[in-house]
Amino acid sequence: MASEIKKIAVLTSGGDSPGMNAAIRSVVRTCAYMELECVAIYRGYQGMIEGDFKEMDARSVNNIINKGGTVLKSARCEEFRTKEGRQKAYEQLRKHNIDAFVVIGGNGSFTGALLFNKEFGFPVIGIPGTIDNDILGTSYTIGFDTAINTVVEAIDKIRDTASSHNRLFFVEVMGRDVGHIALNAGVGAGAEEILIPEQNLGLERLLDSLKRSKKSGKSSSIVIVAEGDKTGKNVFELKEYVEEHLPIYDVRVSVLGHIQRGGSPTCFDRVLASRMGVKAVEALRQGKSNYMVGIRDTKLVLVPIEEAISAHTAIDEELIRVSDIMTT
């Protein structure tokens, strides 16, 4: 199998994350180093179906390691969910003599790749690119470190105005299914309370926490809320509840939204993406398929894609304990 891999494609799929460009660059330059042909697929699986391909060489990826987003673009592709759509994609890959591909994305992207491989036996390796850090089998996903640093920087600025006006701020961050961003950024920014999907702390505990903060002399407070938190229906309902039961607080809401996805990737994400890109191409050359490149204890590992998409990563219980102590 290893000798058959002569031409590798690379694509980004699903939500963008900082560091995707560094991963693209790594795949392309590793192919050049190994004297393999490399093809970029634009617009994810949609571009695969439509044959939106471009030959790449080492110089094609100059000056992109520092850029956020993805130069290959990304798209949700309903057609790829159908057997007919995947058949079209396969025909395009064969037409362009592509032997294998690397997909940079999250759970949905990996699910599509796994199904594609099962149907056509087409070699594929995944690189985890998502700010949510929710993929099983890897301690970090590309983009997570940048996202939490972006959130911490925003919270630091919000705290300046909160303390100037004696206000309580609810800051909503991304995390529909997991609270990794909220928990890490909340601890790093010194939030007074952190609300995450994994723990329904209840409205009464939130009120008690805010009362203690006020009693201890704090004139302002920051509460980090993951968008999937179960304490209230949404962050604005939390605001109304606190205003009703604790009128001493002047409450504001800040929804950080998609600024968490953008921006120049941190050094950590650039290095991680570079390492994972090299590992992905090496794995394909070694005849490996249906694996995701992960990192555990600073070492790169190959994780079966089926395992990677089987569940979300568990929240760090030790960090929750640290958070409880820090918010005392």
N, C-alpha and C positions, 0 to 999 in steps of 0.2 A: 504493500500500500504506500509506504513512504516514498518509493521511487516514482509513483504515479502522480504525486503532487507537484505540479509545475506552475500552476496559475491559481492564485488565491484572491478572492474578493473580500472587501471589507465594507460594512454598512453600520449605520447607527439607527436605532429604532426606539420608538416610545418617547417618553419625556426626555428632554435634553438635560445634561448635567455638566458642570465644569470639569474639564479633564478629558472629555470625549475626544477633543482634537489632539491631545497628547497621545491618546491611545491609537487614533488613526495614524498619526505620524510614526508611532513605534511599529505598527504592523507594516506600513509601507516601507520603512527603512530596513526593517528586519528582512523583508522579502528581497530588497535590493542587495543586502549583505549576503544573503544565501543564494543570490542569482536566480530568484524566482520572479515570475511576472506577477504584478499586482494590479487589481482593478478596483476602483471605487464605485460603489453603488449609491446613487443619490436617492433621497427620500425613502429610505428604508425598504420594507417589503413592497411598497407600491412601486418604487423604482425598479425593484427586481422583476416584477411582473411586466413592467413597461419597457425593460431593457435600457434604463437610464444609467449607462455605464460609462466610465472614463478610465483609460489606462493611466497608471500613476508610476512615477519614479521618485527617487530620493529627493530631487529638487521640487517635486510637486507639493511637498508638505513643509516648505520653508516658512518660518515665522508664524506657525500656528500653535505652537506648544503653549503660548501664553494667552490664547484666546478662549473665551467662554463659548458656550453653545456648541454647535457642530457644523463644520464647513460642508459636510455631506448632506445637511438638512435631515429632518426626521418627519415621519408622518404616521398616523394611525391608518391601518389598511384593512377594511372590512373584507375586501375581496380575497385576501390571503387566508381568511378564516374558512374559505370554501375549498373543496377539493379541486374545482376547476381553476381557481385562482392560483393555487400552489402548482398545478400542472403547468400553467403559463410561465410561472417563475422558473420551474425546472427546465422548461424548453429554452428559455432565455439564457440560463446558465450554460446549458450544453451548446447552444448556438455560438456562444462566445468562448467556448473551450475552457470554462472555469472548472477547476477540480475540487475546490473546497471554499468555504467562506467563514469569516469571523464576524460575529454579530455583537455589537456593543449596545447593551440595553439592560432592561430589567426583566421581571417575571413574565410579562406578556410576550416580550420579544423572544425569550428563551423557550416558552411554551410553543410558539410558532416554529422555532428552529427544531425542536425535538420532534414535533409532528412531521415536519418536512423530511427529517432524516429517516423516520420510520417508514414513510411512504416511498421514498426514492433512494434510500441508502446513501445520501449525499453527505460527505464529511463536513462537520461544523464544530466550531469551538466558540464558546461565549465568553465575553468580558463584561463583568457587572458594572454598569454605569447608571447610577440612580442616586439622588441626594438622600433618599429615605433610609439607606443602609439596611434594607429589609430582606435581603436575599440570604437564604440559609447556606452555610458552608464557607462563608468568608467573614472575617472580622471587620473589613471595611470595603465599601463600594466606592467607585470613582465618583467624586462630586460631594460626598458626605462631609469631608473635612472643610471644603470651601463653604458649603452651605451653613454649617454651624458657626464658622467664623464670620460670615455675613450677618447671621442673626445676632451674634454677640455684639458686633459693631453697631447694629441698629438699636439694640436694647440699651447699650451704653449711652447713645444719643437721646433715646427716649427718657432714660433716667434723669438726664440733665434737666429736661423740661418738667418732668414729674416732681422733682425735688424743688424746683423753682416755684411751683404753684401748689404744692401740697396735694398732689393728685394720685389717684390709683389708676394704673394703666393695665388693661388686659391686652396682651400682645399675642395674636394668633399666628402660629407658625404651621408649616406643612407637616403632614403626618396623619393621613386618614386612617391608616390601619396600625401604625406603630408610632411610638413616641420617642424615638431615638434623638431626633433633632431637638424636640422640646426639652428632654431631660438633660442632654449634654450642654445645650446652650443655656438652659436655665441655671445649671450649676455654675457654668463658666461666667455667667453675667450676674450671679448673686441674686436671682429672683426670690421673692418672698414665698411664692407657691408655684408649683408646676403641675399642670393637669394633662394627663396622657390617656390614650385609649385603653391601655392595659390595666388601669386602676380607676374605678369609679369611686372617688373619694367622698362624693356627696356634697350637697350644697351647705349642709350644716357645718361640716369640717372646714369648708372654705370660709364661712363666716367666722368660725372660731379662730382660724388662723389669722384673719385680718384684724380681728379684735385684739388678739395678742400682740400683733405688730403695732397697732395703735397704742396699746397700753404700755409697750416697752419704749415708747417715745419716737417711733418712726413717723415722720410726717408725710411720707410717700411710699408707695409700694408698687412692685411689678409682679404681675401674675402671668406666667407663660401658659398658653393654651394650645395644645395640638388640635388640629382641625377635626380629628376623629374622637376627641374627648367625649365621654358619656355623661359628664356631670350636668350639663345643660344641653338644650337642643342646639345652641350655637353660642358664640362668644357674646353676641348682643343680648341674648336672653340672660346670660350671666351678669352682664352690666346692669340690666333692669332689676334683677333680683337683688343685687348688692345695693343699688340705689334705694330700693324699697325698704330693705332691712337694716342698712347702715347708712343713713342719710348724712352722716358726718363726712363721708367720702365724696369727693368730686371725681367721678369716674369717666375715663376715656377708653376708647378702643382703637387699637392700631393693628390692621391686618397686613402682614408683611408680603403675602402673596408671592408673585413670581420673581421678585428681586432675589429670592433665595436660590433660584436656578441659575441666575446670571453671574457675570463677573469673571475676572481672571482667576484661574485655578490657583490654589495654594501650591507651595513647593511639594508638600506631601502628596497631593493629588497628581501632580505632574510626574513625580517619581514613580508612584504606584501605577499610573497608566502606562508609563514607559516599560516598566518591568512586566506588566501583564501582557502588553502587546508582543514582546519578545517571546514570552512563554507560550502564547497562543499559536504563533507561527511554528515554533519548535514542536509543539504537540502535534500539529497537523503533519509536519514532516516525519514524525515518528509513528504515523499511522493511527493516532488517537482521534476519536470523534465522540460527539455527544457529551463533552465535558465543558465545565465552566472553570476559568482560572480564578482561584480565590487566594486569599492570604490569611494565614494563621500563625501566630507567634513569629511574625516578621518573615516567615517562609512562604513562598508561593506553592500552591497545591492545585491539583486537578480534582474537581468535584463533579460527579455525574450530574448532568443538567436535571435529570428526573428528581434527584435529591434536592437540588438547589431550589426548585420551584414547588417542593412539597409542602412548605410552610414558611411563615415569616420568622425572622430571627426573634429570639426572646429578648425582653428588656433586661437591662443590667440591674439585678436586684441589689448588688453592692452599691451601685451609684444612686439608687433610690434611697438606700440607707444614709448615704452621705448627704443627699439632698435634705432628708428629714432633719439631720443634725444641723446642717447649715442654716435651715430656716427657723431654727429655734429662737 
